[in-house]
Amino acid sequence: QRYKQLNANNNPPSALIKNVICNTAKDLGNAGPDYKFGFGRIDGLLAVRTLEENRYVVNNVAPLGNREFTINAPAGTSRLKVMITWNDPAAASNSAIALVNNLDLMVFKGTDTTRPWILDKDNPSNTATRGKDNINNIEQVTIDNPSGTYTVRVEAIDIP
């Protein structure tokens, strides 16, 4: 509803709403996402503030292309959270991999690269680690005590 109020009564892209709800959730359980709590407890007020403060980008990326964005972390910021989310079409019924469009999220500061959280499906109680995610259509990077300017890169690894 708030998105519509801010955007001439237009409906929001569903991927944006999923993204804002997941990325503004309060982390519960293990650090990062987990199989018990997902991204955490919904924080509706923070989600609305994210929309009101226009702290999101809706964009696209061409096959084998990439997009880069710059984020400045204000002084005193305790955590930077960056997430990509996209609506993926259904894979072919005989496909071994459900993900059709594979995008990759990375956040850079100088020579440091931070990758998204990934879960181990074979060990669901394990804490999430960081790495390249080739399974999900939602990826999140968090950085504790950020400072300065970061570059967010989204790469199209495989878009048929």
Disulfide bonds with the S-S distance in Angstrom:
none
